[in-house]
Amino acid sequence: FLLTKISLKEAFQSFLTYIESEKQYSDYTVLNYQEDLKEFQRFLTQESITELEEIEFSTIRNYLVYLYQKKYAKKTISRYISTLRSCFKYLTAEGIISLNPTILVSNPKLDKTLPHYLNEQEIEMLLDAEKESTPLGIRNETMMEFLYSTGVRVSELVSVTMDDLHLGERKLTVLGKGNKEREVYFDAKTKLHLKEYISKRNDDNDALFVSLREPHQRLSISGIELIVRNLGVNTNINKVHPHKFRRTLATMAIDK
């Protein structure tokens, strides 16, 4: 089963290095894979499994039972198993192991749900929630307009710099999945908000959206999610998060 003597820690780290350097996954994606593997390692510790060669088909099946017992959502369980499948596929391809123990394990069937998006009234309520002419109000309103107009992912939004922004052409250069660049356009209203927001900035950070307190650091994914979620709470709109703006934009494009 084991072709190359390598520890569990080394095997998983080799996979993470591969998806980061060769597959060029984003830091955020690599971190998610790393956290998924940590959950598997916790299970292995519980089962007193310390060596790579001890992992068999039955190990993965027992891990699936372990995840169900912890009452994880089917979507989360599916992600955990997909991560393992990718990892062991890599280890097999690299000749580190001879047999992929995940090959006979299927992801749980996900419940069919309708995609959630915002209606026009909810969009207007969210965009109007930050009408105060304070630095906080101007930044947050601009960010809401920006998310709605461009439909960018929150992971893309946090990496946007001033140099990526082309106000004259109303477009933005975004570094997306797989480190691939693409151009995204925004409307005239968003341009006006951006001009006002940028003119009020008094820091030298090259990030587009930054914290208001010194040293004015680039906003994080969790920071933006918190801002959007709080706006939802303040306007009595349930489960508002940045990705809803992307879904809403896509839905409206299909409707048109």
KANOR-V313969 format. One record per pair of residues at least 12 apart in sequence whose ideal C-beta (glycine too) atoms are under 6 Angstrom apart, sorted by the first residue. I is the first residue (numbers start at 1). J is the second residue. Records with the same first field share a line. If there is no record, write none. Layout:
I: J, J
This chain:
1: 53, 98, 99
2: 52, 53, 97
3: 95, 98
4: 96
6: 96
8: 52
11: 52, 91
12: 37
15: 87, 90
16: 34
18: 90
24: 178, 179
28: 155
33: 83
36: 80, 83
43: 63, 66
55: 101
56: 101
57: 101, 104
60: 101, 102, 105
74: 108, 110
75: 110
77: 108
78: 107, 108
81: 107
84: 102
85: 102
88: 100, 102
115: 247
117: 247, 248, 251
118: 244, 248
122: 237
125: 235
126: 144, 231, 235
127: 144
129: 231, 234, 235
135: 212
138: 197, 200
139: 197
140: 227
142: 193, 197
143: 209
145: 190, 193
146: 190
147: 242, 245
148: 245
149: 186, 187, 190
150: 184, 186
151: 246, 249
152: 174, 184
154: 221, 224, 242
156: 174, 176
158: 221
159: 175
160: 208
161: 206, 207
162: 206
167: 191
170: 185, 186, 191
171: 183, 185
172: 184
203: 216
224: 242
225: 241
228: 240, 241, 242
